[in-house]
Amino acid sequence: MNQKISVVLFCGGRGSASIIREMIRNTFIDLTLLINAYDDGLSTGELRNFIPGMLGPSDFRKNLSYLIHLYSSQQYILTQLLEFRFPKTITEEAINGFRSWSKYGKQSELMLIADFYAIVESMDPSWISRCRHFLNVFFDYEMRQATKINYADCSLGNLIFSGAYLDSNQSFNAAIQKLAQVFGARAQLVNVSGGENRFLVALKEDGEVLEKEGRVVGQQTKVPIYRIYLLKEALNAVQIQALQAMGTRSEKERFLQELDAPVQLSREADEAIRVADIILYGPGTQFSSLIPSYRSTGIQASIQASRAKLKVFIANILCDHDIQGITCKQLIDQVLFYMGDPENQHHFITDVLLTSKIRKNAEVFSRGEGLQSASYLGMQVHDESLEHPVYAGVHNGIRTVKQILDCWKKSVSSFEERELQIYVDLNKRSLALHLLVEEFLEIPWNDKFQKVRLILQSSSEEKKELRNFQIPDYLQIQWVHYSGSFSELIAFDEWIQNTQARYFATITGDGEYRLKDLWFACEFVKNSSFAVVLGSRNQSRRQFLNSLDAAYGESRWLWIMSWLGAFIFSILFALRQGVIFSDPFTGFRLYDREKMHLFISHPRFHHRRRTSVQLVQDLLSVGLEIAEIPVFYKTFIGFTDIKWRIKRGIHNVFRLWF
């Protein structure tokens, strides 16, 4: 079973960078980037002409640089290596030195390329060896050709990709996988197509032909692009002249349609789409980086078969050259047309993210013309402030990903978003129940929740003590009587199986916890990736020692044993689970149903659990994140049940291993 949220993002080279970086920061997201390779500008076009049949590697190179960990100097240097470009004024002597270094490894040969020499000088020898291998493959190919390429302003990363392509029996998709593994990419990089070599051409509404990808993304008139085509061969001079001689757009359309050669969706892309939980159509150069991907043969069937309930179109914030003169609504219509679902009958897009309000005075693309209503063709339209606080026209990764995840939660959730249930078992300490209910009534729960239910493990006598409380409608008090030393497990199962409340808290033990700590715990878990929060009683030295004094002050031996036991059990738990908690025995726990879908659908959900520690083990085993926060805790002399404490401790230790 996939234990993460599987996200597929259609993207180009730069437009989704901030979104990608935020996605890979979330450990519960399994990200796949679907990219096409029809670019042919600058050194990319030079290399495609030099190696017939090879697609353009530049967008893959850019995304690979985003996916490298930046937690060491070596990883940072790798990104510099991939993005390095030779000087525009580079000499043949310097290039010969570069070739010699690639073959023999003598760094002195690089002295004429000072910036690159500084990178290599800082690199680990093992990384240098891997990069030199791919460069040598490329240079061996170059030696066999009658011509040489122009290295001025050439991307070194593109040369490495070219070498990997040649080293992979000229399989572009195999080269991508090889380099992603070598560089340790933190997400899957997948070519949308099977690797067929194609050249992008666009036809504008006034009949102008943009004969190459570089012109599609470059400066152009504000007349909208009408159609795009993928050709097996780049348009030659004769074909361009013939197109120019044609009088009408329809003539040109027929001419280009005859040359159009659709590509098949790759097996890897098909599999990623089908198992995705979320499909994202990212921002970027739409008619170059994105729409050509959507017209791949087979993509309609993959999206229809996908388990994804959320499919989000993330609109550009500002106008790129290729989307001048059209609105976001018109662009969505174009996307649906190429996907083969013009009326969105199959819900290929479920949500649209707009950013109409921006900081700077610029031409806003996501102005939402025609999308003012909350829905368009069955899509939910969200107009939010998603622009980066510093960089104009760039998405704020944190806000955008949060908005996406909020939409996803709503698409898969049937629970009551703003309901909290609190189960309390004070282990016969009935005198404290009255004060606990008083605190419950004082907290302004309705600021955060629509309904809060306090479930009390209590006897008939205790019910009588509390029956005269007058409570508002949004609060409820319920009495239950569960048997056993771990009654909170029965309450947990009741919550998760028979109710729809989002949050559930348990407070158990013979000491005093504060309900107001739940107030802050709920806010913490709501705005984090953690599914469970444990309240640690041990993070305050004074609190910990005072609790021991109150519980075992009359017995020095029990005091010492409990002091040692707290630390020993933390160590045992760490050895068993590979996770360190300062207080695994805590009776303060908060659960968020929204993030527990992996547990609910896992076979471990049906296991019989006899201790609270076993529940934590099961949650960890399916990949859920658990956090600790400090909470108030106090015990009182004469009110602690030493036998009950020891019994629970022994059971927890035993069930930890058996």
C-alpha positions in Angstrom: 0.0 0.0 0.0 1.2 3.5 -0.8 1.6 5.2 2.6 1.8 8.7 1.2 -0.3 11.2 -0.7 0.6 10.6 -4.3 0.8 13.9 -6.2 1.3 14.3 -10.0 2.4 17.7 -11.2 2.4 18.7 -14.9 5.1 21.3 -15.1 7.8 23.0 -17.2 11.2 24.3 -16.2 10.7 27.4 -13.9 7.0 28.1 -13.4 6.3 25.5 -10.6 9.7 25.8 -8.8 8.3 27.3 -5.6 5.5 24.8 -5.5 7.9 21.9 -6.1 10.2 23.0 -3.3 7.3 23.2 -0.8 5.9 19.8 -1.9 9.2 18.0 -1.3 9.5 19.6 2.2 6.4 17.6 3.2 7.5 14.0 4.0 3.9 12.7 3.5 3.9 13.7 -0.2 5.1 11.4 -2.9 5.7 13.7 -5.8 6.0 12.9 -9.5 6.8 15.6 -12.1 5.5 15.1 -15.6 7.5 17.1 -18.1 7.7 17.2 -21.9 10.9 17.8 -23.8 10.0 19.8 -26.9 12.1 22.9 -26.1 14.7 23.8 -28.7 16.1 27.2 -27.7 19.7 28.2 -27.0 22.1 25.3 -26.3 19.2 22.9 -26.2 18.4 23.5 -29.8 22.1 23.3 -30.7 22.4 19.9 -29.0 19.1 18.6 -30.6 20.5 19.4 -34.0 23.9 17.9 -33.2 22.4 14.6 -31.8 19.5 13.7 -34.2 16.6 12.1 -32.4 17.3 13.6 -29.0 14.6 15.6 -27.2 15.3 18.8 -25.3 16.8 18.2 -21.8 16.7 21.7 -20.3 13.4 21.5 -18.3 14.5 18.1 -16.8 17.9 19.7 -15.9 16.1 22.6 -14.2 13.8 20.4 -12.2 16.6 18.1 -11.2 18.4 21.0 -9.7 15.3 21.8 -7.5 15.1 18.2 -6.3 18.7 17.9 -4.9 19.0 18.2 -1.1 20.7 21.5 -0.2 21.9 20.4 3.3 25.6 20.1 2.5 28.1 22.1 0.4 28.5 19.2 -2.0 24.7 19.2 -2.8 24.8 22.9 -3.3 27.7 22.6 -5.7 25.9 20.0 -7.7 23.1 22.5 -8.4 25.7 25.0 -9.5 27.2 22.4 -11.8 23.9 21.6 -13.4 23.1 25.3 -14.0 26.6 26.4 -15.1 26.8 28.0 -18.6 30.0 28.5 -20.5 30.9 32.1 -21.1 29.7 33.7 -24.3 33.3 34.6 -25.1 34.8 31.2 -24.4 37.8 30.3 -26.6 38.6 27.1 -28.5 41.7 26.7 -26.2 39.5 26.7 -23.1 37.1 24.2 -24.6 40.1 21.9 -25.5 41.2 22.2 -21.9 37.7 21.2 -20.8 37.8 18.2 -23.1 41.2 17.2 -21.7 40.0 17.5 -18.1 37.0 15.4 -18.9 39.2 12.6 -20.2 42.2 12.7 -17.8 40.9 14.5 -14.7 43.6 17.2 -14.5 42.0 20.2 -13.0 44.8 22.5 -14.1 43.3 22.2 -17.6 40.3 24.2 -16.5 42.2 27.3 -15.5 40.9 29.2 -18.6 37.3 28.6 -17.3 37.7 30.2 -13.9 34.1 29.9 -12.7 33.9 26.2 -13.6 37.4 25.6 -12.1 36.1 26.9 -8.8 33.1 24.5 -8.9 35.3 21.5 -9.7 37.9 22.4 -7.1 35.2 22.2 -4.4 33.5 19.0 -5.6 33.9 15.6 -4.1 36.0 13.3 -6.4 33.3 10.7 -6.6 30.8 13.3 -8.1 33.5 14.6 -10.4 34.0 11.0 -11.7 30.3 10.5 -12.4 30.0 13.8 -14.3 33.2 13.1 -16.3 31.8 9.8 -17.3 28.8 11.3 -19.1 30.9 14.1 -20.5 33.4 11.6 -22.0 30.5 9.7 -23.6 29.4 13.0 -25.2 32.9 14.0 -26.4 33.5 10.5 -27.8 30.4 11.1 -29.9 31.6 14.6 -30.9 34.9 13.2 -32.1 33.1 11.0 -34.6 31.2 13.9 -36.1 32.2 16.1 -39.0 31.1 19.2 -37.1 31.4 20.6 -33.6 28.9 22.4 -31.5 29.1 26.0 -30.4 29.9 26.1 -26.7 29.3 29.8 -26.2 26.5 30.1 -23.5 26.1 26.3 -23.6 24.6 24.7 -20.4 26.9 22.1 -18.8 23.9 20.3 -17.4 22.6 19.8 -21.0 26.0 18.3 -22.0 25.7 15.9 -19.0 22.1 15.0 -20.1 23.3 14.5 -23.7 26.1 12.1 -22.5 23.5 10.2 -20.4 21.2 9.9 -23.4 24.1 8.5 -25.5 25.1 6.2 -22.6 21.5 4.8 -22.4 21.4 3.6 -26.0 19.8 6.8 -27.0 16.7 6.3 -24.8 15.7 9.7 -23.4 13.5 8.3 -20.7 16.2 5.9 -19.5 18.7 8.8 -19.3 16.2 10.7 -17.1 15.9 7.9 -14.7 19.7 7.3 -14.6 20.5 10.9 -13.8 17.7 11.2 -11.2 19.2 8.2 -9.4 22.8 9.5 -9.7 21.9 13.0 -8.4 19.5 11.7 -5.7 16.3 13.4 -6.9 13.7 13.7 -4.1 10.8 13.2 -6.5 10.1 11.2 -9.6 11.1 12.8 -12.9 9.0 11.4 -15.8 8.8 12.3 -19.5 5.2 12.6 -20.6 5.9 10.8 -23.9 7.5 7.6 -24.8 10.6 9.5 -26.0 9.4 10.2 -29.6 11.3 13.1 -31.1 9.0 15.9 -31.9 9.2 19.6 -32.8 6.6 22.1 -31.5 4.9 24.5 -33.9 2.1 27.0 -33.1 -0.6 28.7 -35.3 -2.0 32.0 -34.1 -5.5 33.2 -34.6 -4.4 35.7 -37.3 -2.6 32.9 -39.2 0.9 33.7 -38.1 3.0 30.5 -37.8 5.5 30.2 -34.9 7.7 27.6 -36.5 9.7 26.5 -33.4 9.4 26.2 -29.7 11.7 29.1 -29.1 9.3 31.4 -30.9 6.3 30.0 -29.0 7.8 31.1 -25.7 9.5 34.3 -27.0 8.2 37.8 -27.7 5.3 37.9 -30.0 2.2 39.8 -30.9 -0.8 39.8 -28.5 -2.9 37.8 -31.0 -3.8 34.6 -29.1 -2.3 31.2 -30.1 -5.0 29.1 -31.9 -3.5 25.6 -32.2 -0.3 23.7 -31.6 1.3 20.8 -33.5 4.0 18.3 -32.9 6.0 17.5 -36.0 8.5 14.6 -36.6 10.9 17.0 -38.4 11.4 20.7 -37.8 9.9 22.9 -40.5 12.4 23.5 -43.3 12.8 26.6 -45.4 10.6 25.3 -48.2 7.8 24.5 -45.8 8.0 27.8 -44.1 7.9 29.6 -47.4 4.9 27.6 -48.5 3.1 28.5 -45.3 3.8 32.2 -45.7 2.3 32.0 -49.2 -1.0 30.7 -48.0 -3.7 33.3 -47.7 -5.9 31.9 -44.9 -5.5 30.4 -41.5 -7.6 27.4 -42.4 -5.2 26.6 -45.3 -2.3 26.7 -42.8 -4.2 24.7 -40.3 -4.8 21.9 -42.9 -1.1 21.9 -43.9 0.1 21.6 -40.3 -2.5 19.1 -39.4 -1.2 16.7 -42.1 2.3 17.0 -40.6 1.0 16.6 -37.0 2.3 13.4 -35.3 0.8 12.9 -31.8 2.9 11.0 -29.3 1.9 8.2 -26.9 1.7 8.8 -23.2 4.6 7.0 -21.6 4.1 3.9 -19.5 5.6 5.7 -16.5 3.4 8.7 -16.9 0.3 6.5 -17.3 1.1 4.6 -14.1 1.7 7.8 -12.1 -1.6 9.4 -13.2 -3.6 6.3 -12.4 -2.4 6.0 -8.8 -2.3 9.7 -8.1 -4.4 11.1 -5.2 -4.0 14.7 -6.6 -3.3 15.8 -10.2 -2.0 19.3 -10.6 -1.8 21.3 -13.9 0.9 23.7 -13.0 1.7 27.3 -14.0 4.3 28.1 -16.7 4.6 28.6 -20.4 1.3 27.0 -21.2 1.6 26.5 -25.0 5.1 25.1 -24.7 5.6 23.4 -21.3 2.1 22.2 -20.5 -0.5 22.0 -23.3 1.7 19.8 -25.5 1.7 17.3 -22.5 -2.1 17.3 -22.3 -2.5 16.3 -25.9 -0.5 13.1 -25.5 -2.5 10.1 -26.8 -3.8 8.0 -23.9 -3.9 10.8 -21.3 -7.7 10.9 -21.4 -8.0 7.3 -20.4 -5.4 7.7 -17.7 -7.0 10.6 -16.1 -10.5 9.0 -16.3 -9.1 5.9 -14.6 -7.1 7.8 -12.0 -8.2 7.5 -8.3 -7.5 11.3 -7.9 -10.6 13.1 -6.6 -8.8 16.4 -6.8 -7.5 17.8 -10.2 -6.3 21.4 -9.9 -5.5 23.9 -12.6 -3.1 26.4 -11.1 -3.3 29.6 -13.2 -0.4 31.8 -14.0 -0.2 35.0 -12.0 1.3 37.2 -14.8 1.1 37.0 -18.6 3.8 35.1 -20.3 4.4 35.8 -24.0 2.4 32.8 -25.1 -0.8 33.6 -23.2 -1.1 37.3 -24.1 -4.6 38.2 -25.3 -6.5 35.4 -23.7 -8.2 35.0 -20.3 -7.8 32.3 -17.8 -11.2 30.9 -18.8 -10.2 30.7 -22.5 -7.0 29.0 -21.5 -8.9 26.4 -19.4 -11.1 25.8 -22.5 -7.9 25.2 -24.5 -6.7 22.7 -22.0 -9.9 20.8 -21.9 -10.1 20.8 -25.7 -6.7 19.1 -26.0 -7.6 16.7 -23.2 -10.6 15.6 -25.2 -13.2 16.8 -22.6 -14.3 20.3 -23.7 -17.3 20.4 -21.4 -15.4 18.9 -18.5 -17.9 16.1 -18.3 -15.3 13.7 -16.9 -14.1 16.2 -14.3 -10.6 16.4 -15.7 -10.4 19.7 -13.8 -12.1 19.9 -10.4 -10.6 23.1 -9.0 -9.0 26.3 -10.3 -6.6 28.4 -8.3 -6.5 32.1 -9.3 -4.5 35.0 -8.0 -6.2 38.2 -9.1 -4.8 40.4 -6.3 -1.1 41.0 -6.7 1.3 43.5 -5.2 2.9 45.1 -8.2 1.3 47.1 -11.1 1.6 44.5 -13.8 -0.6 42.7 -16.3 -2.4 40.1 -14.3 -3.3 36.9 -16.0 -5.4 35.3 -13.3 -8.0 38.1 -13.4 -10.8 35.5 -13.5 -12.8 37.0 -16.4 -15.7 34.6 -17.0 -14.8 32.8 -13.7 -16.4 35.2 -11.3 -18.9 32.6 -10.0 -17.7 30.0 -7.6 -18.1 27.3 -10.3 -17.3 26.9 -14.0 -18.1 23.7 -15.9 -18.3 22.0 -12.5 -15.0 23.3 -11.3 -14.6 25.1 -8.0 -12.9 28.4 -8.5 -10.7 29.7 -5.7 -9.4 33.3 -6.0 -6.7 33.5 -3.3 -3.7 35.7 -2.6 -1.0 33.2 -3.7 1.7 35.5 -5.0 5.2 35.3 -3.4 5.7 38.2 -0.9 8.9 39.2 -2.6 9.1 37.9 -6.2 6.4 39.4 -8.5 4.5 36.8 -10.5 5.9 33.9 -8.6 3.6 31.6 -6.5 4.0 31.5 -2.8 4.9 27.8 -2.4 3.7 27.5 1.2 0.3 29.2 0.6 -0.3 27.4 -2.7 0.4 23.9 -1.4 -1.7 24.6 1.7 -4.6 25.6 -0.5 -4.1 22.5 -2.6 -4.1 20.2 0.5 -7.1 22.0 2.0 -9.0 21.3 -1.2 -7.8 17.7 -1.1 -9.0 17.2 2.4 -12.4 18.5 1.6 -12.6 16.1 -1.4 -11.9 13.0 0.6 -13.4 13.9 4.0 -16.8 13.0 5.3 -16.1 14.0 8.9 -17.2 17.1 10.8 -14.3 19.5 10.3 -14.9 21.6 13.4 -15.9 19.0 16.0 -13.8 17.9 19.0 -14.3 15.0 21.3 -12.4 14.8 24.6 -12.3 11.5 26.6 -11.3 11.8 30.3 -10.5 9.0 32.7 -9.2 10.3 36.0 -8.9 6.8 37.5 -11.5 7.3 40.3 -10.2 10.7 41.2 -13.8 12.0 41.3 -13.1 15.1 43.4 -11.3 16.6 40.4 -14.1 16.1 37.9 -16.0 19.1 39.2 -13.0 21.4 38.6 -12.3 19.8 35.2 -15.8 20.5 34.1 -15.6 24.1 35.4 -12.5 24.6 33.2 -14.3 22.9 30.3 -17.0 25.5 30.5 -14.7 28.5 30.8 -12.7 27.8 27.6 -14.1 29.7 24.6 -14.4 26.5 22.4 -16.8 28.1 20.0 -14.0 30.3 18.7 -12.5 27.2 17.0 -15.2 24.5 17.0 -18.9 24.1 16.2 -19.3 21.3 18.7 -17.2 20.0 21.6 -18.2 16.8 23.5 -16.6 16.0 26.9 -16.8 12.2 27.5 -16.3 11.3 31.1 -15.5 7.9 32.5 -17.4 8.1 35.7 -19.7 6.3 38.1 -23.4 7.0 39.0 -22.4 9.0 42.0 -20.2 11.2 40.0 -23.0 11.9 37.5 -25.1 13.2 40.3 -22.4 15.7 41.3 -22.4 17.1 37.8 -26.0 16.9 36.7 -26.8 20.5 37.6 -24.3 22.1 35.2 -26.0 24.4 32.7 -24.1 24.3 29.4 -24.5 26.1 26.0 -25.8 24.2 22.9 -22.4 23.8 21.3 -21.1 21.8 24.3 -22.1 18.3 25.4 -21.2 16.2 28.4 -21.5 12.4 28.1 -20.9 9.8 30.7 -19.6 6.3 29.9 -18.3 3.3 31.8 -15.5 1.4 30.1 -13.7 -1.5 31.7 -10.0 -2.2 31.8 -6.7 -0.3 32.6 -6.7 1.3 29.1 -10.2 2.5 28.7 -9.0 5.2 26.3 -8.5 2.5 23.6 -12.2 1.7 23.7 -13.0 5.4 23.5 -10.6 5.8 20.5 -12.2 2.9 18.6 -15.6 4.4 19.3 -14.5 7.8 17.9 -12.9 6.5 14.8 -15.5 3.9 13.9 -18.8 5.4 15.0 -18.5 9.2 14.8 -17.4 11.8 12.3 -15.7 14.3 14.6 -12.3 15.5 13.2 -10.4 15.8 16.5 -10.3 13.3 19.4 -8.3 13.8 22.6 -7.7 11.5 25.6 -6.8 12.6 29.1 -6.1 9.7 31.4 -4.3 9.2 34.6 -4.4 10.2 38.3 -2.7 13.5 37.8 -4.0 16.9 36.6 -3.8 18.0 33.0 -5.1 21.3 31.7 -7.8 21.3 29.1 -6.6 24.6 27.8 -3.5 22.8 26.5 -5.8 21.0 24.1 -6.8 24.4 22.7 -3.2 25.0 21.6 -2.6 21.4 20.6 -5.5 21.6 18.2 -4.2 24.7 16.6 -0.7 23.1 16.3 -2.0 19.8 14.6 -4.3 21.7 12.3 -1.4 23.8 10.8 1.1 21.0 10.6 1.7 17.6 9.0 1.4 15.7 12.3 -1.5 13.3 12.8 -1.0 12.9 16.5 0.2 15.1 19.3 1.5 13.7 22.6 1.6 16.0 25.6 5.0 15.6 27.3 5.1 15.9 31.1 8.9 15.7 31.2 10.0 18.7 29.2 9.9 20.8 32.4 12.5 19.6 35.0 10.7 21.2 37.9 7.3 19.8 36.8 8.8 16.3 36.4 10.4 16.2 39.8 7.4 17.7 41.5 5.2 15.0 40.0 7.5 12.3 41.3 7.5 13.9 44.7 3.7 14.0 44.8 3.3 10.4 43.5 6.1 8.6 45.3 7.4 11.1 47.9 6.6 8.6 50.7 8.8 5.9 49.2 12.3 6.8 48.2 12.7 3.4 46.4 9.6 4.0 44.3 10.7 7.6 43.6 14.1 6.3 42.2 12.5 3.5 40.2 10.0 5.8 38.6 12.8 8.4 37.8 14.8 5.7 36.1 11.8 4.1 34.5 10.8 7.2 32.6 14.2 7.4 30.9 14.7 3.7 30.4 11.3 3.3 28.7 12.1 6.2 26.4 15.3 4.4 25.4 13.5 1.1 24.9 10.9 2.8 22.8 13.6 4.4 20.7 15.3 1.1 20.2 12.1 -0.6 19.2 10.6 2.1 17.0 13.5 4.2 15.9 11.8 7.3 17.3 12.6 9.2 20.5 9.8 10.4 22.7 10.5 12.1 26.0 7.2 10.8 27.5 5.7 7.8 25.8 3.6 7.1 28.9 1.7 10.4 28.7 -2.0 10.4 29.2 -2.5 13.5 27.0 -3.0 12.6 23.4 -4.7 14.4 20.5 -5.6 12.7 17.1 -6.6 14.3 13.8 -8.8 12.1 11.7 -8.0 14.2 8.6 -4.5 12.9 8.5 -5.2 9.3 9.6 -6.6 7.9 6.3 -3.5 5.8 5.9 -4.1 4.2 9.2 -7.8 3.7 8.7 -7.3 1.9 5.4 -4.4 -0.2 6.6 -4.7 -3.8 7.9 -3.2 -2.6 11.2 -6.3 -0.6 11.8 -8.1 -3.8 12.7 -5.4 -5.1 15.1 -6.4 -5.7 18.7 -4.5 -3.2 20.9 -4.2 -3.7 24.6 -2.1 -0.7 25.6 -1.8 2.9 24.5 1.8 2.4 23.5 0.7 -0.3 21.0 -1.6 2.3 19.4 1.4 4.7 18.9 3.4 1.8 17.4 0.6 1.1 14.9 0.4 4.7 13.9 4.1 5.0 13.4 4.2 1.8 11.4 2.0 3.1 8.7 4.0 6.3 8.3 2.1 8.8 10.3 3.9 11.7 11.9 3.6 12.2 15.7 4.7 15.3 17.6 5.4 16.1 21.3 4.5 19.4 22.9 5.0 20.4 26.6 1.8 20.3 28.7 1.0 21.2 32.2 0.9 18.2 34.6 0.6 17.9 38.3 0.1 15.1 40.8 -1.2 15.3 44.4 0.0 13.5 47.5 -2.6 11.0 48.5 -4.5 10.9 45.2 -2.1 8.7 43.2 -2.8 5.1 42.6 0.7 3.5 42.7 -0.5 0.0 41.8 -2.5 1.3 38.8 0.6 3.2 37.6 2.9 0.2 37.9 0.4 -2.1 36.3 0.0 0.2 33.2 3.8 0.6 33.0 4.4 -3.1 33.0 1.8 -3.7 30.4 3.2 -1.0 28.2 6.7 -2.3 28.4 5.6 -5.9 27.7 3.4 -5.0 24.7 6.2 -2.9 23.3 8.1 -6.1 22.5 5.5 -8.8 22.5 
